Amino acid sequence: MPAHNGEPGGSDDSVEPLRRGAPGARDEELSRSQTLMLALRQATACVDGLGALAHWRSAGRLRLVAVSGLEAPSVEAWADLGLDEQAAPARAVRGDAYVWAAGDGTVTEALGTAAVPLPGADGPIGALSVLTAGPGEPDPAQRSLLRTLAAWIAARLDTFSGTPPGVDAPAAGPTAGSTRDAHRTSAALGSVLATVPGTREGLLTVGDDWRITFADEEAEVLLGDGRAPLVGSVLWEGPAGRLPGLEGQCRRAAAEGRPVSFLSRSPAGQRLHQVRLVPASRGGGLAIHLVDVTDPLVDAFVSSAGGTDEKGAAERPVRMSEVTAALAKAVTAADVVQVVEERVLPALGADGLLVQALDHDRLRLIGCVGYPQSFIDVVGTRLSPLSASPAVADALRTGTPRFVVSQAEYLRLYPEAQFLADASPKHAWVFAPLIASGRPTGSCVISFSRPRSFSDDERNLILALSGLLAQALERARLYDVEHARAQELQRDLLPRELPRLPAVRAAARYLPASRSEKVGGDWYDVIPLSADRVAMVIGDVMGHGITEAATMGRLRTAVRTLADLELPPDELLYHLNELTSDLGEDCYVTCLYAVFDPVTRTCSFSLAGHPPPVVVHPDGTVHCPEPAADPPLGAAVPPFKIHELHLPEESILVFYTDGLIESATRDIDHGLAQLQQTLAHAVAATPYFPVATRAGHRHEAAERRLDRLCDLVVSALLPDTGQTSDDTALLIAHTLSTAPGDIASWSLPEHPCAAGQAREYVRKQLAVWGLDDCVTTTELIVSELVGNVVRHGKGPIRLRLLRSRSLVCEVYDGSLTTPRIRRATYTDEGGRGLQLVAALSRRWGARYLHDGKCIWTEQDLPVPR
């Protein structure tokens, strides 16, 4: 490093703005330099590099504005770069993207360079680069940290009223290659390589024999005793040897061949030095960087680590890096608030935190620490408009934090906010604006229970933290918005709650793949059919994400439409296969569609590449049928097979997608065996049978048991849902049969007298059931339906009544003719029968059997007196 005396070197007019201007301009420039150098040190530390550089884009070129940890000769070639050059900073700006250059020989000691652009409103405004001592590329977490720091630096550079430190303002005139531009570049390089005012930074180099080969002026000041020069002496035999731990750390860095950082306090305990040891890649030896951090930013941040003990001193240099790394890993806004609570408040000695988001001139509370509920209520109501918090409004308007040392000062500055001072238990505040991408996004209020003042270093620290916090909260806000949208989409595509039906009680779970957008293509549904029959469907669109979820929504709607037509399972899958084929050649879906009839206790189902259901019998035995499955929808060639299960009076059917039983560490057979074992143990431990005395009676306790069974299955087969690689859907249905006393059935002759006999059967049966109020309506319905069969259909004719939540009337015949309502005119003598049936029924329809059809109606039961 060139010698200097604390003032930027050279007399060229390119650096003159640092020495002239209105009062306070120099202080502002120094603060900018300090915060910029802090960011470069953090960039170096986060990737364990040799040093870092910041370039500013000016007049079509990149000008070096700040350097940390590197000697002047090694970076002179990068002082002025053209945008078309192959150096990593130029490539990062040109492509507006992260760049890694392995084996970059521009800087002698570096084996690699990582560069990220400094984002601006109209494109990159510069670049942040870190030179590494090893050939390995920074990992994703380190790259994320570099991007965060680049955004923070860009926000600071973009607010400069003029030009960044050490760079002359662009002006028309000679080209960059002229003698004048070269002179300016050289002067600018000398300026930015100088130690940042307000800190003391020195450089030493030692050879293989540990003798000092170079010591700059600041190193002589920091370590020399004024009696003998440092150069030529053995490192630990001279004044430098008085730094505790120096010899051991130097030998460690040389042996391991990688940079080492540590804090060392002078024996008198008066000065604290941050020491960074960088092994030379050629020729052996070490470069030793010394920074006096007794009072500057880093020491202000870690001062609460406490005491002068060796452990506390060893922890201090990594505190800021830990905060940066933790903010980079924070996913949600709650995560960001937690990082500030756990890592920043203790370091500042603060005990209160408010984080608020700005939304159209209104503040919304997103995090609160250290305040009573009474104050939170005030923040949630009276502080909603931005104008109700004048201190926050001031910080957002100026873009700089507001520091208030006491309640008296707060009331003097903002007398209109008396109500807030009365409600708050705090006595000092920092109101930090959160500015991301050049616009205010919210505020962070750090508070203290006692009045206190704030040093310049603490103020610079808060400024640095507010930039990092703003970027982290902006990322978290975008994640929260997308996550909420994904959850809302998933809720809309799946049933919000399953229907409560006389023949089936059900519970379900859906778990998206952890690496997807929290939505997927698995779905389930329970659909009520006529005569208390129930359709149960579960399917899996292959793949994960929004596209698969949209496909799932289309198929679920199609299944509901086809189910309303009372199609048998094989025919329904036939039509669903046609629809899936039309969605594209790469669209494949597995599906299981089942229909349970509580009267016959038969479950009919068809499979399209899907696992069959698992059946749990009332005696606790678990059975898994093994039918031959047809290929998935989109690849199948109809017809589909139909399978039947005759179930005991009460049974549990378990439907699932392959994500439940198959994973990278478990095959399907092993997963299915584990599922069966889990169900057997659960049924043995909890009484699931019997749960009802009559079909239609619903027990809340039974539903809760089914919910617990779902949770038990999921926790047993998916113990770590955060690491699942496939979506999972689970549907558990408890089937109940219709009581014999609720069924009445009669055969009728193929004769006009059949309608009269049907009316007589209806009168007698409804009297037995105590449904006399339904007699007249039911007689009219039955008379019309039976009369239509005698007139237009063929036998055999059968009448059946079912008493459930509604009164179901069914007329069976041997004809496949489809009934339809006709529009009869005033002069027509017929054609009004089905119009009358539709008017008297809550709903009606037809379903087709292998040997005929059934016309059915449903009527509401009378309200008990």
Disulfide bonds with the S-S distance in Angstrom:
none
